[in-house]
Amino acid sequence: MSGYDVKQEVTDKYSLRGRVFHKLREDILSGKYEDYEELKEVAIGEEMGVSRTPVREAFRQLELEGLIQIVPNKGAYVTGITEKDVKDIYMIRSLLEGLCARWATEHITKEQLEEMEENVYLAEFHAKKGHLEQLAELDNRFHDILYEACNSKILEHQLKDFHQYVLRVRKKTLSSANRGPKSNEEHAGILEAIRSGNAELAEKLANTHMINAYENMVKNGLHEAYEKL
């Protein structure tokens, strides 16, 4: 969750360290590695076809992000995202998503608005059919459109970062037969506010949308996916 630096991000994506870092980060957040599991430099290097140096450098960056802990003379261990981290992220996201919706109201293009409308329409169709996996994918895309429409690379990057951090728990939340359709209803409200040019309402609805998502998650015990001993 470090500060945004466009030049550094582009460099990272194409460097060995960057590729190793992004792959390990994705694997940790998607649940490939268990909490407290040791990450072995040699094994990861062989798996990715790189030397130990970029793996070691990626480990240092992952430690800065709080995803692993490097214990001297022992190794690197996954710490992942805690229950408190999830709550913090949702509370911060609620404010940032509100700001994003406000700015999107002012800057959204005709093409983005049309894609958002189609997204809500398709999600409603899949909700009626009980296609929860498609519903989750459309939910992700709705937020991507919203982030892109805000016309701020800094805010877009930060929100996508947070979005990635709670990927596992979001998938479980949206696989709920109740939350998926309800989430799309909230998306429809945000869409209508943006379409009508009501930035204040769009901000309020987007803020509430995140709060509702978190409260639903807690209500159904889904936050326990990240609970630590």
N, C-alpha and C positions, 0 to 999 in steps of 0.2 A: 504494500500500500504506500509505496514511496511516491515522491513528487513526480510530476509529469515532465518529461524531457523528450521532445519529438526526435531530435537527432540521436540521443542515446538509445531510444527505443528501436529506431531503424537499424542502428549499428548492432544492437543486441540480437535482433532477429536473424541476422546473417552471419554472426560470429559463431564459432564452435561453442564457446561458453554460453552464448545466448540461446542457441538451439537446445543445448543440454538443459539449461535452466528452464526454458519454457516447457520442455517435455516432462521434466521431473515435477515441475509445478502443477501441470495438468494431471499427471498421474497421482500426485498426493491429494489434490482437491477432488478428483473423481473417485477416490477410494481404493485405488490399486494397491497402495501401501497402508498397512494397519498403523494405528497410533502406537508410538514407541518402537516401531520396527526399525531395525538398523539398515541404513543405506550403505551398501558396499561399493567403494570406488571402483575396484577392479571389475566386478560383475556388471556394473552400470556402464563402465567404459567399453567393455566387450559387447554388451547388448547394443550400444549406440555406435560402435565402431570408432571410438575416439580414445585418446590417451587419458591418463588419470588427471592431467593438468586442468583441462576444461571442466572435468567433473568436480574437481576440488574447488575451482573458482565458482561454479554454479552452486555448490554447497554453501559457500560463504554468502552468496546473495540470498539463497533460500533462508539462511539463518537470520539475515537482516529483516526478512519479511515475516519472521516468526513461524515459519512452516517446519523447520527442523532445528535441532539443538546439536551443536558440535561439542562433544565431551573430549577434552585433551587426552591423548593416549588410549582412547577407547573407540571412538567412531562418531558417526552422524546418525541421529535418531529422529524419526518423524514426530512432530508435535501436533501438526495439523491445526484445525480450527476448533476452538472450544465453544461450549454453549454460550458463554458470555460474549465471545467474539461474534457469534451469530446475532445475538440481540443487539450488540453495538452496531453491527453493520446494518441491520434493518432500521434502527433508529436514525442513523446517519443517512441512509438511503432515502428514508421518508422525506427528509428535508431536501436532499439533492434532487430527488425525482420530482418534487414539487417545483423547484426552481427550473428543472429541465422542461417540465410541461409548460411553465409560464413562457420560457424563451421559445419553445417550439411553437406556441401559439403565434408568436411574433414573426417567426422565420420559416415555418414549414412550407415546403414547395407543393405545387399541385400534385406532382408525381408521388411525393411522400404521403400526402393526404389520401390519395387514391389507394395506395398500397395499404395504409392503415385501415381504411374502410373495408377493403377486401379481406384483410387479416381478421377483423372482427366478424365479418360475415361467414368466413370459412370456419372460424372457431365455434361460432354458434351452431353451424351444421354438424361439426364433429362432436360437439357437446351433446346434441340430441341423439347422435348415434352411439354415444358412449365410447368414442375413440379417444381415450385419455392420453395416449402417447402423442398423437397428432396435435392434441390440444396443448400439450406441454411445449411442443416445438413452435407452435404458433404464438404461444405466450412469450417465449424467448424472442421471437422475431418482432413482436409488437414493441417490446422494450428497446430493441435495437433501432427500430424506426424512430421511436421517440428520442433516443439519444442522438441519432444522426440529425434529426430535425431541429435540435436546440441551437445549432450553429456555433458550438463551442467545443473545440477539440479537447480542451482541458477537462471540461465537465463530462464529455462523452467517454473519454479514457477512464476517468475515475469511476464512473458508474458501471462501465463494462468490467472493470477490475473487481468491484464489489460483487457484481453479478456472478462472476466466475468463482469467487470465494465461497459462495453458498450454493454451488451447483448441486451437490449431493442432496442437501436438505430441500432445495427447491423442487427437484425431481420427485421427491417423495410427497411434498405438499401438493403438487399439481396432479399427482396420480390419484388424489382423493376425488371420489365421485362428486363430492359436494363443492370443494374449493375450485376445481377447474372451471365449471360453468359460471360460478359466482365471480371468479377473477375476470372472466371475459365480459360479464355484465358491467364490471367496474371499468374495464377498458373502453367499453362502448360509451360510458359516461364521460370519460376523459376525452375520447374522440369528439363527441358532440360539443364539448366545451371549447376544444381547439377549433373545430370547424366554425363555430359561431363567433370566434374571436374573443371569448371570455377568458382572458389569461388568469384572472384571480380565481375563478372557479376551477380551471384546469389544474392550477397549482394545488388547490385544496383537495381535489379529488385524487390527484396523484399521490399526495402526502397520505391521505386516508387509505389508499390502496395498499401501500406498503405496511401501514400499521395493521390493517386487516389481515394481510398475508402472514405477518408474524404472530398475531393473536390466534389465528387459525392453527398455525403450526404448533404453538404451545398447547392449545386446547386438545389437539390430537396426539400429543406426546411425541411429535416428530422431531422436536429439538433434541431429543435424547440421542439422535444419531451422532451428535457431537459431544455428548457428555463425557467428561473425564472422571477418572477415579479420584 
